[in-house]
């Protein structure tokens, strides 16, 4: 938040090109990192695929049902968490990109 305000302030100051470019590059790097992490989580969720049953062979039928249901719930819960975190990171990256465009436009008007 502080860096955002500093970037807006520097965008309005004449002759602060070096600081402006430095601050904007920090936001661009952060956006790039968010996109990379989002993609990594999305790919991990895809690699998880669907739950495959049959890991609890040899147990009584009741135990098998309980363990299968628990394992399946954990699998899909983890997959959902990865997907939601990926979407959240991508949303943050897009919001950062919007901010970058805003301050660049603001800076451009000051020239």
C-alpha positions as CSV (number, residue, x, y, z in Angstrom):
1,X,0.0,0.0,0.0
2,X,2.8,2.4,0.9
3,X,4.7,1.6,-2.3
4,X,1.5,2.3,-4.3
5,X,1.1,5.7,-2.8
6,X,4.8,6.4,-3.3
7,X,4.5,5.4,-7.0
8,X,1.5,7.6,-7.5
9,X,3.3,10.5,-5.9
10,X,6.5,10.0,-8.0
11,X,4.4,9.8,-11.1
12,X,3.2,13.3,-10.4
13,X,6.6,14.8,-9.7
14,X,8.5,16.2,-12.6
15,X,12.0,14.8,-13.1
16,X,11.5,11.7,-11.0
17,X,11.9,9.3,-13.9
18,X,14.5,7.0,-12.3
19,X,12.3,6.5,-9.1
20,X,9.2,6.1,-11.2
21,X,10.8,3.4,-13.4
22,X,12.2,1.7,-10.3
23,X,8.9,1.6,-8.6
24,X,7.0,0.4,-11.7
25,X,9.5,-2.3,-12.3
26,X,8.9,-3.6,-8.7
27,X,5.2,-3.9,-9.5
28,X,5.9,-5.5,-12.9
29,X,8.1,-8.1,-11.2
30,X,5.5,-8.8,-8.5
31,X,2.8,-9.2,-11.2
32,X,5.1,-11.6,-13.1
33,X,5.8,-13.6,-9.9
34,X,2.0,-13.9,-9.1
35,X,1.3,-15.1,-12.7
36,X,4.0,-17.8,-12.5
37,X,2.8,-19.0,-9.1
38,X,-0.8,-19.0,-10.3
39,X,0.1,-21.1,-13.3
40,X,2.1,-23.5,-11.1
41,X,-0.8,-24.1,-8.8
42,X,-3.2,-24.5,-11.7
43,X,-1.0,-27.1,-13.3
44,X,-0.6,-28.9,-10.0
45,X,-4.4,-29.1,-9.7
46,X,-4.7,-30.4,-13.2
47,X,-2.1,-33.1,-12.6
48,X,-4.0,-34.3,-9.5
49,X,-6.8,-35.4,-11.9
50,X,-9.8,-37.3,-10.6
51,X,-9.7,-39.5,-7.5
52,X,-8.9,-43.1,-8.2
53,X,-10.5,-45.5,-5.7
54,X,-9.2,-48.9,-4.7
55,X,-6.4,-48.0,-2.3
56,X,-8.0,-49.6,0.7
57,X,-8.4,-53.2,-0.5
58,X,-8.2,-55.8,2.2
59,X,-10.3,-53.9,4.8
60,X,-13.8,-54.7,5.8
61,X,-16.4,-53.3,3.5
62,X,-17.5,-50.7,6.0
63,X,-14.0,-49.5,6.7
64,X,-13.3,-49.4,2.9
65,X,-16.3,-47.1,2.3
66,X,-15.3,-44.8,5.2
67,X,-11.6,-44.6,4.1
68,X,-12.5,-44.2,0.5
69,X,-14.9,-41.4,1.2
70,X,-12.4,-39.6,3.5
71,X,-9.6,-39.9,0.9
72,X,-11.8,-38.7,-1.9
73,X,-13.0,-35.7,0.1
74,X,-9.4,-34.8,0.9
75,X,-8.3,-35.2,-2.7
76,X,-11.0,-32.9,-4.1
77,X,-10.7,-30.5,-1.2
78,X,-7.0,-30.1,-2.0
79,X,-7.7,-29.8,-5.7
80,X,-10.3,-27.1,-5.0
81,X,-7.9,-25.2,-2.7
82,X,-5.2,-25.2,-5.4
83,X,-7.6,-24.0,-8.0
84,X,-9.0,-21.2,-5.8
85,X,-5.5,-20.0,-4.8
86,X,-4.5,-20.0,-8.4
87,X,-7.5,-17.9,-9.3
88,X,-6.8,-15.5,-6.4
89,X,-3.2,-15.0,-7.4
90,X,-4.2,-14.4,-11.1
91,X,-6.7,-11.8,-9.9
92,X,-4.0,-10.1,-7.9
93,X,-1.7,-10.0,-10.9
94,X,-4.5,-8.5,-13.1
95,X,-5.2,-5.8,-10.4
96,X,-1.4,-5.1,-10.3
97,X,-1.4,-4.8,-14.1
98,X,-4.3,-2.3,-14.0
99,X,-2.4,-0.3,-11.4
100,X,0.7,-0.2,-13.5
101,X,-1.3,1.0,-16.5
102,X,-2.9,3.7,-14.4
103,X,0.4,5.1,-13.0
104,X,2.0,4.9,-16.5
105,X,-0.9,6.9,-17.9
106,X,-0.7,9.3,-14.9
107,X,3.1,9.7,-15.5
108,X,2.6,10.2,-19.2
109,X,0.3,13.2,-18.6
110,X,2.9,14.9,-16.5
111,X,5.5,14.9,-19.3
